[in-house]
Amino acid sequence: MSYNTKDIPADSPTTNFMDVGIHENVELTNIRFDKSPNQGNKFLAFTFKNEKLSSITPQEMIRKKILYLNNNRKQAGLLLNSGAADNMMLPRMDDLSVMTILKNNAIADYAEKYIRLFSIVIPSIFEKPRNLSGGNQQKLMFSMCTGAEPELMIVNEPTRGIDVGAKSEIHKFILQASEKGTGFIVFSSDLPELVGLCDRIYIMKNQTLVGDLQGDAIDEEAILAMACA
């Protein structure tokens, strides 16, 4: 994984970043994932499975089984005024349609499957995400990514602003998916979250890598020591 001035390996089941400073991780991930004001809807540089991906669109990333979960579910993660099923089918549009004609029964079965998998509390697959709680909105976003069967998920602040129960469910999903072979890069400012999920952490300050921790060396005090040095 190339990043700024250093190469960051992405070969472990769960590779993670700790970004120190308000808004910095939003800026950094947006540069790489679709929102750079100077680069348009393209990535700058990304290496995955020994293939360098440069100037690649989100659609191409989905085809390569790399999914990004945005940290702002209301402004960039969900279509709040479209039904839940409409949101969930987006990464699988090619599989759930024929010649631009939607397979409605297949879409319904697909949506119901992932609603059950993530225990999303929702009255029907047609409910608009804006009417759901923050935790259920976040689980809906995870279901969208999971349905595309990713080999790598990049998640930005995966549990910010949700209740304790939904947070626990999302952590459980990340750990279980990692055990089954899905790679994760997690951007988070939540120290306990990082310590609980990560087998490797990179600490960033002012958009620069200042250190990394692995295995038993990971704890909150060590992270803060590097971040504040």
C-alpha positions as MATLAB code, in Angstrom:
seq = 'MSYNTKDIPADSPTTNFMDVGIHENVELTNIRFDKSPNQGNKFLAFTFKNEKLSSITPQEMIRKKILYLNNNRKQAGLLLNSGAADNMMLPRMDDLSVMTILKNNAIADYAEKYIRLFSIVIPSIFEKPRNLSGGNQQKLMFSMCTGAEPELMIVNEPTRGIDVGAKSEIHKFILQASEKGTGFIVFSSDLPELVGLCDRIYIMKNQTLVGDLQGDAIDEEAILAMACA';
ca = [
       0.000    0.000    0.000;
       1.771    3.163   -1.104;
       0.985    6.191    0.992;
       2.588    9.649    1.064;
       6.357    9.210    1.327;
       6.421    5.689    2.762;
       5.225    2.267    1.693;
       2.693    0.731    4.050;
       2.224   -3.035    3.688;
      -1.316   -4.319    3.275;
      -0.550   -8.019    3.508;
      -1.852   -8.687    7.007;
      -5.483   -9.637    7.701;
      -6.119   -6.295    9.386;
      -3.879   -3.305    8.644;
      -4.870   -0.099   10.404;
      -4.155    3.604   10.666;
      -4.442    5.950   13.601;
      -4.800    9.485   12.301;
      -4.014   12.135   14.909;
      -5.704   15.497   14.556;
      -9.187   16.781   13.793;
     -10.372   16.179   10.210;
      -7.003   14.838    9.040;
      -8.141   11.296    8.384;
     -11.111   12.595    6.384;
      -8.790   14.625    4.177;
      -6.293   11.818    3.721;
      -8.801    9.141    2.851;
     -10.660   11.454    0.504;
      -7.461   12.129   -1.402;
      -7.148    8.421   -1.975;
     -10.762    7.452   -2.273;
     -12.747    9.489   -4.755;
     -12.989   13.031   -3.380;
      -9.699   14.823   -4.108;
     -10.537   18.357   -5.307;
      -7.504   18.380   -7.594;
      -7.755   14.854   -8.975;
     -11.455   14.388   -9.607;
     -13.059   10.984   -9.148;
      -9.811    9.015   -9.273;
      -7.293    7.527   -6.868;
      -3.739    8.836   -6.745;
      -1.838    5.587   -6.205;
      -2.766    2.253   -4.736;
      -1.003   -1.103   -4.743;
      -3.014   -4.243   -4.047;
      -1.968   -7.860   -4.629;
       1.214   -6.616   -6.326;
      -0.772   -4.550   -8.830;
      -0.352   -0.784   -8.847;
      -3.694    0.891   -9.360;
      -3.394    4.476  -10.519;
      -6.088    6.863  -11.757;
      -8.717    4.222  -11.077;
     -12.435    4.869  -10.738;
     -14.694    3.605   -7.921;
     -16.392    1.272  -10.417;
     -13.074   -0.349  -11.255;
     -12.270   -0.715   -7.561;
     -15.530   -2.610   -7.032;
     -14.648   -4.951   -9.902;
     -11.301   -5.579   -8.229;
     -13.104   -6.452   -4.977;
     -11.897   -3.365   -3.061;
     -14.639   -1.490   -1.194;
     -14.506    1.811    0.686;
     -16.888    2.664    3.521;
     -17.174    6.428    3.913;
     -17.124    8.045    7.341;
     -20.089   10.301    6.534;
     -23.068    8.019    5.997;
     -25.554   10.853    5.542;
     -23.676   12.996    3.045;
     -21.574   10.474    1.132;
     -22.428    6.939    2.229;
     -26.155    6.453    1.603;
     -28.902    7.594   -0.733;
     -31.107    8.757    2.106;
     -34.269    9.232    0.027;
     -34.059    5.923   -1.826;
     -35.176    2.618   -0.398;
     -32.827    0.379    1.545;
     -32.887   -2.235   -1.228;
     -31.977    0.421   -3.799;
     -28.940    1.326   -1.701;
     -27.893   -2.258   -1.093;
     -27.980   -3.260   -4.743;
     -25.690   -0.475   -6.008;
     -22.352   -2.358   -5.848;
     -24.061   -5.407   -7.440;
     -26.030   -3.607  -10.131;
     -24.557   -5.729  -12.935;
     -25.603   -8.962  -11.214;
     -29.072   -7.759  -10.274;
     -30.137   -6.452  -13.676;
     -30.333   -7.592  -17.287;
     -29.867   -5.041  -20.054;
     -30.744   -2.193  -17.616;
     -33.871   -4.064  -16.459;
     -33.829   -4.723  -12.726;
     -34.482   -8.220  -11.356;
     -36.938   -7.168   -8.667;
     -37.368  -10.582   -7.029;
     -33.603  -11.140   -6.920;
     -33.098   -7.664   -5.444;
     -35.695   -8.347   -2.737;
     -34.082  -11.679   -1.814;
     -30.637  -10.075   -1.809;
     -31.718   -7.189    0.443;
     -33.551   -9.441    2.897;
     -30.512  -11.722    3.148;
     -28.223   -8.890    4.262;
     -30.839   -7.311    6.514;
     -30.918  -10.627    8.407;
     -27.130  -10.998    8.330;
     -26.553   -7.579    9.923;
     -29.672   -7.597   12.115;
     -30.801   -4.301   10.601;
     -33.942   -3.055   12.349;
     -36.114   -1.876    9.468;
     -39.838   -2.234    8.669;
     -39.283   -3.221    5.030;
     -36.668   -3.266    2.262;
     -38.338   -0.152    0.845;
     -37.778    1.984    3.948;
     -35.659    5.077    3.332;
     -32.355    5.148    5.226;
     -33.082    8.651    6.544;
     -35.739    7.084    8.801;
     -33.306    4.627   10.409;
     -31.196    5.077   13.523;
     -27.508    5.884   13.124;
     -26.521    2.335   14.023;
     -28.869    0.809   11.463;
     -27.690    3.266    8.817;
     -24.109    2.183    9.493;
     -25.018   -1.504    9.326;
     -26.806   -0.804    6.039;
     -23.587    0.680    4.650;
     -21.625   -2.383    5.774;
     -24.189   -4.616    4.082;
     -23.681   -2.693    0.833;
     -19.936   -3.347    0.954;
     -20.236   -6.957    2.089;
     -22.673   -7.837   -0.673;
     -19.954   -7.079   -3.220;
     -17.841   -9.861   -1.653;
     -14.750   -7.691   -1.099;
     -11.228   -8.985   -0.693;
     -10.261   -5.674    0.904;
     -12.409   -3.186    2.801;
     -11.193    0.301    3.657;
     -13.367    1.658    6.465;
     -13.197    5.211    7.773;
     -14.447    5.767   11.353;
     -16.611    2.611   11.190;
     -18.520    3.207   14.444;
     -18.564    6.969   14.916;
     -21.821    8.305   16.324;
     -23.658    5.003   16.829;
     -24.962    3.200   19.905;
     -22.977    0.663   21.893;
     -24.964   -2.322   20.610;
     -24.482   -1.485   16.934;
     -20.812   -0.729   17.587;
     -20.303   -4.165   19.099;
     -22.039   -5.836   16.144;
     -19.840   -4.006   13.638;
     -16.671   -4.906   15.533;
     -17.797   -8.544   15.574;
     -18.406   -8.442   11.832;
     -14.967   -6.970   11.089;
     -13.214   -9.606   13.190;
     -15.220  -12.487   11.724;
     -14.744  -11.282    8.133;
     -11.015  -10.883    8.785;
     -10.820  -14.473   10.044;
     -12.460  -15.607    6.784;
      -9.852  -13.806    4.681;
     -11.169  -10.290    4.041;
      -8.459   -7.674    4.515;
      -9.266   -4.460    6.374;
      -7.692   -1.031    6.503;
      -9.324    0.913    9.316;
      -9.014    4.670    9.745;
     -10.135    5.567   13.261;
      -9.645    8.165   15.964;
     -11.143    5.782   18.570;
      -8.194    4.301   20.482;
     -10.069    1.432   22.178;
     -11.518    0.514   18.781;
      -8.066    0.343   17.211;
      -6.596   -1.656   20.079;
      -9.493   -4.115   19.957;
      -9.488   -4.645   16.189;
      -5.914   -4.293   15.047;
      -2.951   -6.550   14.646;
      -0.929   -3.648   13.249;
      -1.360    0.092   13.740;
       0.285    2.994   11.946;
       0.292    6.306   13.803;
      -0.005    9.480   11.767;
       0.525   13.097   12.688;
       0.184   16.054   10.322;
      -0.269   13.657    7.381;
       3.047   11.933    8.125;
       3.688    8.457    9.484;
       5.420    8.745   12.855;
       5.492    5.112   13.946;
       3.838    1.723   13.978;
       2.963   -0.978   16.479;
       2.265   -4.678   16.077;
       0.917   -7.543   18.168;
       1.539   -7.386   21.899;
       3.152   -3.945   21.568;
      -0.241   -2.396   20.807;
      -1.790   -0.436   23.682;
      -3.294    3.000   24.158;
      -0.332    4.442   26.057;
       2.120    3.424   23.337;
      -0.095    4.931   20.633;
      -0.429    8.226   22.509;
       3.294    8.339   23.221;
       4.080    8.126   19.504;
       1.338   10.544   18.551;
       2.451   13.177   21.060;
       6.208   12.807   20.610;
];
